[in-house]
Every structure is written in structure tokens, then in C-alpha cells.
Amino acid sequence: MKLRYVVAVSGGVDSVVLLDMLSKNSTHEIVVAHFDHGIREDSAEDAAFVSELAEAYGHAFETLREELGANVSEEKARDRRYLFLRSIAKKYDGQIVTAHHADDIVETIAINFTRGTGWRGLAVLDSDIHRPLLHLSKSDILKYAADYNLSWREDSTNASDAYLRNRLRRKAIHLDPDMKRELLALRSQQVESKRLIKEAVTELIGEGPEYSRYFFTHAPAKVAIECLRAVTHARLTRPQLERVLLAIKTAAPKSSYTAGSGITFDFTTRNFSLSLLK
């Protein structure tokens, strides 16, 4: 049986190019997944457009609309989108694929630095999600779309100053190319550092499926948080991880704790295990 890609397609140029590339070159079975946030009045037209794309390529199509409203935060909209994508990946036993590219790396680093971040603010867009376009710039993607005469839909919210990413995007586009390359190189270094830290964490706590509550209760808080970050595949924020650590220390046996991002912790007297929604 072929492996499956669950390809996140918004209808914008990035995801349309991704879908075209994968449809031409991938040996994977493809499921097109579209999440409608319900933010714009015309968002249903995006869903119809993506549905037609999926049909034209001969792929299965999955969609969900939620009425998040025009004032929803970027974080909540992203979280709801990924919860949907992970549910579809679980349904099809597939790998999530998104259209993030090199300019998205630069923008995300800029957002992290603007908000305040540790070293992980450079190790962005590194997770269990497959992102095959990270080596391409936005201009590369636009050129591909023009070369192959692709059509896409423009999201009007991309021009709104209400979103931090949009404001930073307009600044980042003017960054010196050498500075962009330097940021991308630093990101690669930090991703490698994260991998090495993960290996060290595995040596400390093992690979599961159960972990010692005693270890997490008595380890220094920074070490415990780092270990929890690893076992949850970096899906949780630091405040969420801190709440998980408190639950590990205080939860009653045979109880559960829902941490967010599709992660649930189950406790025995001595240990805990966790389930992750793909």
C-alpha cells in the first residue's frame, strides 16, 4: 500500500504549487486537506476552489469549516487548523505536508524575536510535519506558478495590518539577501542542536511509552521541561509544559490530564504515558 501525504492546501499560491509538484513527482497517495477558518465572508469560495483542484488531480478531499470570526488570533487559527490536519492524518494514517518555504522561516524567526525568544526561536518549522519547499524562496514559488500557468486565490487577510506576520513580511521582503542566507544557516545549526539535545534527553528518560514520575518530580525544573518538550514533540508552549510538570507531580493515579494540541497524559502511581493525536 502506498504511503499517504495529507497535503494542506489553502488555495493560495504556495500550497497550489506544492500540490502541483507533489502530484507530478510524488509516489505517495495524496489527500488534499482544506481548513476554512470562517474568518472571511468569501472563504467558502476558497474551499470550493480547492475541492475542484483535488478533483482535477484525482485526489481525495477533506475539509472542515469553523466559524472562528474575523477577530480570531493567529495562534488560535493555526492551532485549530493543525488540529484538523492531525485528525485527517490519523484518519488516513498519513503524513502532514505543508507549503512553508524559506521566506516563511525568515518571517517566523522575526516574529519570535519580536515577541521575545530563547535559542529555539531560530530552530523554527522543525517538527514531524513534512515541509518540502523550505529550500525555495517566495520568488521561486511565484516563478513556478507562472511557468506552469497555475491559478490560485489571494487571501485578502494577507494585506491586513491586524496580523503581526503581515506587518513583518513587508519588512522582511527588503532584507539583504546575505542576511537572509545567514538566518537560514543559523536556523540549520539550531535545528541540529535541537536534535543533539533530543538524543541526550532520550538517554535520560528512554523512549517510552511510560516515563517515571519520580524522575520528573526530582529533576531540576529546566531539565524536566526540556525532557517534556522532547516527549511531546515540541507541540506545547512553555506555560503548557509547566502545567504538565505540575500535573505529573500532583495528579492522582488513574487520572488524565489534557495538555492541548491533541496531547493527553495518563497517570499511574509511579509512571505516566501520553497519547498524541497525529
C-alpha positions in Angstrom: 0.0 0.0 0.0 1.3 3.5 -0.9 2.2 5.9 1.9 -0.2 8.8 2.1 0.5 12.5 2.1 -2.1 14.8 3.8 -1.4 18.0 1.9 -2.6 21.2 3.5 -4.0 23.4 0.7 -5.4 26.8 1.4 -5.9 27.8 -2.2 -3.0 30.3 -2.1 -0.1 30.2 -4.5 2.3 28.4 -2.1 0.0 25.4 -1.4 -1.2 25.3 -5.1 2.4 25.0 -6.2 3.1 22.3 -3.5 0.1 20.3 -4.7 1.2 20.6 -8.3 4.7 19.5 -7.6 3.7 16.5 -5.5 1.0 15.5 -8.0 3.6 15.3 -10.7 6.5 13.8 -8.8 5.3 12.0 -5.7 4.9 8.3 -5.4 2.7 8.8 -2.4 -1.1 8.7 -2.3 -2.3 12.3 -1.8 -5.2 13.5 0.3 -6.0 17.2 -0.1 -7.0 18.8 3.2 -8.5 22.3 3.4 -9.5 24.1 6.7 -11.9 27.0 6.4 -11.4 29.3 9.4 -14.6 31.2 8.7 -12.7 34.4 9.0 -13.7 35.9 5.7 -17.1 36.1 4.0 -15.7 34.6 0.8 -13.7 31.8 2.4 -16.3 29.2 1.2 -15.1 30.1 -2.3 -11.6 29.0 -1.3 -12.9 25.7 -0.2 -14.8 25.2 -3.5 -11.7 26.1 -5.4 -9.5 23.6 -3.5 -12.2 20.9 -3.9 -12.1 21.5 -7.7 -8.3 21.3 -7.6 -8.4 18.0 -5.8 -10.9 16.6 -8.2 -8.8 17.7 -11.2 -5.7 16.0 -9.9 -7.7 12.9 -8.9 -7.1 13.2 -5.1 -9.3 12.6 -2.1 -10.6 15.8 -0.5 -11.2 16.6 3.2 -12.5 19.9 4.5 -13.8 21.5 7.7 -15.3 24.9 8.3 -15.3 26.6 11.7 -16.8 30.0 12.5 -13.7 31.4 14.2 -14.7 35.0 13.3 -12.7 38.0 12.0 -11.1 38.8 15.3 -9.6 35.4 16.0 -5.9 35.4 16.9 -3.3 34.0 14.6 -2.4 31.4 17.3 -5.9 30.1 17.7 -6.5 29.9 13.9 -3.2 28.0 13.5 -4.0 25.6 16.4 -7.4 24.8 15.0 -6.0 24.2 11.5 -3.4 21.8 12.8 -5.9 20.0 15.0 -7.9 19.4 11.8 -4.9 18.3 9.8 -3.8 15.9 12.5 -7.2 14.4 12.7 -7.1 13.8 8.9 -3.6 12.4 9.1 -4.9 10.0 11.8 -7.9 9.0 9.7 -5.7 8.1 6.7 -2.6 7.1 8.6 -0.8 9.8 6.6 2.0 12.4 6.8 1.0 16.0 7.0 2.7 18.1 4.3 2.6 22.0 4.2 3.9 24.6 1.8 6.2 26.6 4.1 9.2 28.0 2.3 12.4 29.8 3.0 10.8 33.2 3.4 8.4 31.7 6.0 11.5 30.7 8.0 12.8 34.3 8.0 9.3 35.7 8.9 8.9 33.2 11.8 12.3 34.0 13.2 11.4 37.7 13.0 8.1 37.0 14.9 9.9 35.1 17.6 12.5 37.8 18.1 9.8 40.5 18.2 7.9 38.6 20.9 11.0 37.5 22.8 12.5 34.1 22.5 15.3 31.7 23.5 17.6 29.9 21.2 14.6 27.8 19.8 13.4 31.0 18.2 15.9 30.2 15.4 15.1 26.5 15.2 11.7 27.1 13.5 9.5 25.0 11.3 11.2 21.8 12.5 8.7 19.1 13.6 7.1 15.9 12.5 5.4 17.8 9.6 6.9 17.4 6.2 7.8 20.7 4.5 9.5 20.0 1.2 9.6 23.6 0.0 11.8 25.0 2.7 14.7 25.3 0.2 12.6 27.5 -2.1 12.1 31.3 -1.8 8.8 33.0 -2.5 10.1 34.3 -5.8 10.9 30.7 -6.7 7.4 29.6 -6.0 5.9 32.5 -8.0 8.1 31.7 -10.9 7.0 28.0 -10.8 3.3 29.1 -10.8 3.9 31.4 -13.7 5.9 28.8 -15.7 3.1 26.2 -15.3 0.3 28.7 -15.7 -1.2 27.8 -12.3 -4.2 29.6 -10.8 -4.7 30.4 -7.1 -6.8 32.5 -4.8 -5.5 35.6 -2.9 -6.4 35.8 0.8 -7.4 39.3 1.5 -6.3 39.0 5.1 -2.7 38.8 3.9 -2.9 42.6 3.4 -4.3 43.3 6.8 -2.1 45.1 9.4 -4.1 43.3 12.1 -1.7 40.4 11.9 1.9 40.6 13.1 3.2 38.3 10.4 1.8 40.5 7.6 3.5 43.6 9.1 6.8 41.8 9.4 6.5 40.2 6.0 6.5 43.7 4.4 9.7 44.5 6.2 11.4 41.1 5.7 11.0 41.3 1.9 13.5 44.2 1.9 16.2 42.3 3.9 19.6 41.9 2.3 19.8 38.5 0.6 23.1 37.8 2.5 21.3 38.4 5.8 18.5 36.0 4.8 21.1 33.4 3.9 22.8 33.9 7.3 19.5 33.5 9.1 18.8 30.3 7.2 22.2 28.9 8.1 21.8 29.8 11.7 18.4 28.1 11.7 20.0 24.9 10.3 22.6 25.0 13.1 20.0 25.3 15.8 17.9 22.5 14.3 21.0 20.3 14.6 21.5 21.5 18.2 17.9 20.6 19.0 18.5 17.1 17.5 21.5 16.5 19.7 19.6 17.7 22.8 16.8 15.3 22.0 19.3 12.4 21.8 20.6 13.4 25.3 17.1 13.5 26.6 16.4 10.1 25.3 19.4 8.8 27.2 18.0 10.3 30.4 14.4 9.1 30.2 14.2 6.5 27.5 11.8 6.3 24.6 8.6 5.4 26.5 5.8 4.5 26.3 5.9 5.1 30.0 8.0 7.7 31.9 9.0 7.9 35.6 7.1 10.5 37.6 9.8 10.2 40.2 12.4 11.5 37.7 10.3 14.5 36.6 9.4 15.3 40.2 13.0 15.4 41.4 14.9 16.7 38.3 15.7 20.4 38.1 12.8 22.2 36.5 14.7 23.3 33.4 15.8 19.7 32.8 12.3 18.4 33.4 10.8 20.9 31.0 13.4 20.1 28.3 12.5 16.4 28.7 8.8 17.1 28.5 9.4 19.2 25.4 11.0 16.2 23.7 8.4 13.6 24.6 5.6 15.9 23.4 7.5 16.6 20.1 7.6 20.3 20.9 3.9 20.8 20.4 3.3 22.6 23.7 4.3 26.1 24.8 6.4 26.6 27.9 3.4 27.6 30.1 1.7 24.4 28.9 4.8 22.3 29.8 5.0 23.9 33.2 1.3 22.9 33.8 2.1 19.4 32.7 5.0 19.2 35.1 2.7 20.3 37.9 0.2 17.6 36.9 3.0 15.0 36.9 3.8 16.0 40.5 0.3 16.2 41.8 -2.1 14.1 39.7 -3.9 11.2 41.3 -3.3 7.6 40.0 -5.7 6.6 37.2 -6.3 10.2 36.3 -5.7 12.0 33.0 -4.6 15.5 32.0 -5.3 17.1 28.6 -2.4 19.4 27.8 -3.5 20.8 24.5 -2.5 20.3 20.9 -4.1 16.8 21.0 -1.9 15.6 23.8 -3.3 13.7 26.8 -1.3 12.4 29.8 -2.4 9.3 31.7 -1.1 8.7 35.2 -0.4 5.6 37.4 1.2 5.8 40.8 4.8 5.7 39.6 4.6 6.5 35.9 2.8 8.4 33.2 2.2 7.8 29.5 0.8 10.1 26.8 -1.2 9.9 23.7 -0.7 12.2 20.7 -3.4 12.9 18.1 -1.5 12.7 14.8 
